[in-house]
Amino acid sequence: MQEVSLLETMDSGDAIIANVMHDKLFEETLVDNIANQLYRLIDQNSGARLVLDLSNVVMVCSSMLGKLITVNKKVNATGGSLCLCGVTPHVYEILAVTKLNRLLSICDTPQQAVESI
């Protein structure tokens, strides 16, 4: 069975912008598929500056939070950097409660994220 792309990616020249195309990230299979696509993107672009646009995302589960930590570690291990953008208020609240807003770089827009990393 072919995996459906859940990310829309664009190379801005300065960074790779990956836009998550699903709004509710709480189903384990969906979360795993998004994470695997991000891992492949990192493996194919070692040292990349990665912007993860979450503007379509309104809900995340704890498993997705764990995947974000892993993505951040993988990007940093290759000499790259990660910045989240377009984080909705509800998702930001979850990041703040779990203190991930201190671990992960977060900007309002993709352009600000590209400029910050």
C-alpha positions as CSV (number, residue, x, y, z in Angstrom):
1,M,0.0,0.0,0.0
2,Q,1.4,3.4,-1.0
3,E,1.8,6.0,1.7
4,V,-0.1,9.2,1.1
5,S,1.9,12.4,1.5
6,L,0.7,14.3,4.6
7,L,3.3,17.0,4.1
8,E,3.5,19.6,1.4
9,T,7.2,20.7,1.1
10,M,8.9,23.6,-0.6
11,D,12.5,24.6,-0.7
12,S,12.8,28.3,-0.1
13,G,16.5,28.3,-0.9
14,D,17.3,29.2,2.7
15,A,15.2,26.4,4.3
16,I,12.8,23.6,3.6
17,I,9.3,24.4,4.6
18,A,7.1,21.4,5.4
19,N,3.4,22.2,5.7
20,V,1.4,19.5,7.6
21,M,-1.7,19.0,5.6
22,H,-3.9,17.3,8.2
23,D,-5.8,19.1,11.0
24,K,-6.1,16.6,13.8
25,L,-3.0,14.7,14.7
26,F,-4.2,12.2,17.2
27,E,-4.5,8.9,15.3
28,E,-1.4,6.8,15.9
29,T,-1.1,5.7,12.2
30,L,-1.4,9.3,11.0
31,V,1.2,10.5,13.5
32,D,3.6,7.8,12.5
33,N,3.2,8.5,8.8
34,I,3.9,12.2,9.3
35,A,6.9,11.5,11.5
36,N,8.3,9.0,8.9
37,Q,7.9,11.5,6.1
38,L,9.8,14.1,8.3
39,Y,12.5,11.6,9.1
40,R,13.0,10.9,5.4
41,L,13.1,14.6,4.6
42,I,15.8,15.0,7.2
43,D,17.8,12.0,6.0
44,Q,17.6,13.3,2.4
45,N,18.7,16.8,3.4
46,S,21.4,16.5,6.0
47,G,22.1,19.8,7.8
48,A,18.9,21.3,6.5
49,R,17.1,24.2,8.1
50,L,13.6,22.9,8.5
51,V,10.5,24.9,9.0
52,L,7.5,22.9,10.1
53,D,4.3,24.8,9.3
54,L,1.5,23.7,11.6
55,S,-1.1,26.3,10.5
56,N,-3.5,23.6,9.5
57,V,-3.2,21.7,12.7
58,V,-5.8,22.2,15.4
59,M,-5.3,19.2,17.6
60,V,-2.2,17.1,18.6
61,C,-1.8,14.0,20.8
62,S,1.1,13.2,23.2
63,S,2.5,10.9,20.6
64,M,2.9,13.7,18.1
65,L,4.6,15.8,20.8
66,G,7.1,13.0,21.2
67,K,7.6,12.9,17.4
68,L,8.4,16.6,17.4
69,I,11.1,16.1,20.0
70,T,12.6,13.3,17.9
71,V,12.4,15.4,14.7
72,N,14.2,18.2,16.6
73,K,16.9,15.8,17.8
74,K,17.4,14.3,14.3
75,V,17.7,17.7,12.6
76,N,20.1,19.0,15.2
77,A,22.2,15.8,15.0
78,T,22.8,16.5,11.3
79,G,23.8,20.1,12.0
80,G,20.5,21.5,10.9
81,S,17.8,23.4,12.8
82,L,14.1,23.2,13.2
83,C,11.5,26.0,13.7
84,L,7.7,25.5,14.0
85,C,5.4,28.2,12.6
86,G,1.7,28.8,12.2
87,V,1.0,27.2,15.6
88,T,-2.6,27.7,16.5
89,P,-3.5,28.9,20.0
90,H,-4.8,25.5,21.2
91,V,-1.7,23.7,20.0
92,Y,0.6,26.4,21.5
93,E,-1.2,26.0,24.8
94,I,-0.4,22.3,24.7
95,L,3.3,23.1,23.8
96,A,3.4,25.6,26.7
97,V,1.8,23.2,29.3
98,T,4.4,20.5,28.3
99,K,7.1,23.1,28.3
100,L,8.0,22.2,24.7
101,N,7.7,25.9,23.8
102,R,11.0,26.2,25.6
103,L,12.7,23.4,23.7
104,L,11.4,24.1,20.2
105,S,11.8,27.3,18.3
106,I,8.4,28.8,17.4
107,C,7.6,31.7,15.0
108,D,4.3,33.1,13.7
109,T,4.9,32.8,10.0
110,P,7.1,30.6,7.6
111,Q,9.0,33.7,6.6
112,Q,9.8,34.6,10.2
113,A,10.8,31.0,10.8
114,V,13.2,31.0,7.8
115,E,14.8,34.2,9.0
116,S,15.2,32.9,12.6
117,I,17.1,29.7,11.8
